[in-house]
Amino acid sequence: MAIGFDKGFQLHSQGMLIRSQRAEVIASNIANADTPGYKAKGVDFKQALAQATNKQQMGMTRTNEKHFDVRTELNNAVDFRIPNQPDTGDGNTVDVQVERNLYLKNSMEYQASVQFLNGKVKSMKKVISGGQ
């Protein structure tokens, strides 16, 4: 009996990739908090994961290492956020406190995914070794 590692871990690995890309978007917002005219961006995790899952189900594969891996691109999932605060006059919509909280939440979710995957790997090791 073959164990399908690819199917068992694909969704979780894509989720972790999307969380890491979301961390980059949030970090970019924080870095541009003082840039006049900068508009805060966000990633809709559910939409990004749905995109990745749909593309995975279509069976798209890379035929050359120079091609983009379309399964992991955040095509329509990155969008401008609706600001929580009024414009301060310079056109910047970044609220640093909100961004820091989002970064912390994203980091915790990423860490939870890592711990979940570690548990799955340990379980598979136990099954393979016969419970020893």
C-alpha positions as CSV (number, residue, x, y, z in Angstrom):
1,M,0.0,0.0,0.0
2,A,1.4,3.4,-1.0
3,I,1.2,6.4,1.3
4,G,0.3,9.6,-0.5
5,F,2.4,12.2,1.1
6,D,1.7,14.7,-1.6
7,K,-2.1,14.5,-1.1
8,G,-1.8,14.4,2.7
9,F,0.4,17.5,3.0
10,Q,-0.4,19.5,-0.1
11,L,-3.2,21.6,1.4
12,H,-1.3,22.4,4.6
13,S,1.9,23.3,2.8
14,Q,0.0,25.6,0.5
15,G,-1.6,27.2,3.5
16,M,1.8,27.8,5.1
17,L,3.0,29.3,1.9
18,I,0.1,31.7,1.7
19,R,0.6,32.6,5.3
20,S,4.3,33.4,4.6
21,Q,3.3,35.5,1.6
22,R,0.7,37.3,3.7
23,A,3.4,38.0,6.3
24,E,5.4,39.7,3.4
25,V,2.4,41.9,2.5
26,I,1.9,42.9,6.1
27,A,5.6,43.6,6.6
28,S,5.5,45.8,3.4
29,N,2.6,47.7,4.9
30,I,4.6,48.3,8.1
31,A,7.7,49.3,6.2
32,N,5.7,51.9,4.2
33,A,3.8,53.3,7.2
34,D,5.4,56.7,6.6
35,T,5.3,56.7,2.8
36,P,2.9,59.4,1.5
37,G,0.2,58.0,-0.7
38,Y,0.9,54.4,0.2
39,K,-2.2,52.2,0.4
40,A,-2.3,49.3,2.8
41,K,-2.8,45.9,1.2
42,G,-4.1,42.7,2.6
43,V,-4.5,39.0,1.7
44,D,-7.8,37.2,1.8
45,F,-6.6,33.8,3.1
46,K,-9.7,31.9,2.2
47,Q,-9.7,33.3,-1.3
48,A,-6.0,32.6,-1.8
49,L,-6.4,29.0,-0.5
50,A,-9.4,28.4,-2.7
51,Q,-7.4,29.6,-5.7
52,A,-4.5,27.3,-4.9
53,T,-6.9,24.4,-4.4
54,N,-8.7,25.0,-7.7
55,K,-5.4,25.3,-9.6
56,Q,-4.1,22.1,-7.9
57,Q,-7.3,20.2,-9.0
58,M,-6.8,21.4,-12.5
59,G,-3.6,19.4,-12.6
60,M,-1.3,22.3,-13.6
61,T,2.3,21.5,-13.4
62,R,5.5,23.3,-14.2
63,T,7.2,21.9,-17.3
64,N,10.3,24.1,-16.9
65,E,12.1,25.5,-13.8
66,K,11.8,29.0,-15.2
67,H,8.0,28.9,-15.3
68,F,6.0,30.4,-12.5
69,D,4.3,27.9,-10.1
70,V,0.8,29.1,-10.6
71,R,-0.5,27.1,-7.6
72,T,1.2,29.4,-5.2
73,E,0.6,32.9,-6.7
74,L,-1.7,35.2,-4.9
75,N,-3.3,36.5,-8.1
76,N,-6.6,38.1,-6.9
77,A,-6.1,37.6,-3.2
78,V,-4.0,40.7,-2.6
79,D,-6.1,43.7,-2.4
80,F,-6.2,47.2,-0.9
81,R,-7.6,47.4,2.6
82,I,-10.5,49.6,3.6
83,P,-8.9,52.0,6.0
84,N,-10.0,52.0,9.7
85,Q,-8.9,55.5,10.3
86,P,-9.5,58.8,8.5
87,D,-6.9,60.1,6.1
88,T,-4.1,61.9,7.9
89,G,-3.6,64.2,4.9
90,D,-0.8,62.4,3.1
91,G,-2.9,59.7,1.6
92,N,-1.3,56.8,3.5
93,T,-3.8,54.3,4.8
94,V,-1.5,52.1,7.0
95,D,-2.5,51.8,10.7
96,V,0.7,50.4,12.3
97,Q,-1.1,49.0,15.3
98,V,-3.6,47.1,13.1
99,E,-0.7,45.8,10.9
100,R,1.3,44.6,14.0
101,N,-1.7,42.8,15.3
102,L,-2.4,41.2,11.9
103,Y,1.3,40.2,11.7
104,L,1.2,38.6,15.2
105,K,-2.0,36.7,14.4
106,N,-0.6,35.5,11.1
107,S,2.6,34.4,12.8
108,M,0.6,32.4,15.4
109,E,-1.5,30.7,12.7
110,Y,1.7,29.8,10.8
111,Q,3.2,28.3,13.9
112,A,0.0,26.3,14.6
113,S,0.3,24.9,11.0
114,V,3.9,23.9,11.6
115,Q,2.9,22.2,14.9
116,F,0.1,20.4,13.1
117,L,2.3,19.2,10.3
118,N,4.9,18.0,12.9
119,G,2.2,16.0,14.6
120,K,1.2,14.4,11.2
121,V,4.8,13.5,10.5
122,K,5.3,12.0,13.9
123,S,2.1,9.9,13.4
124,M,3.3,8.7,10.1
125,K,6.7,7.8,11.5
126,K,5.0,5.8,14.2
127,V,2.8,4.0,11.7
128,I,5.8,3.2,9.5
129,S,8.0,2.0,12.4
130,G,5.1,-0.2,13.8
131,G,4.4,2.0,16.9
132,Q,7.8,1.7,18.4
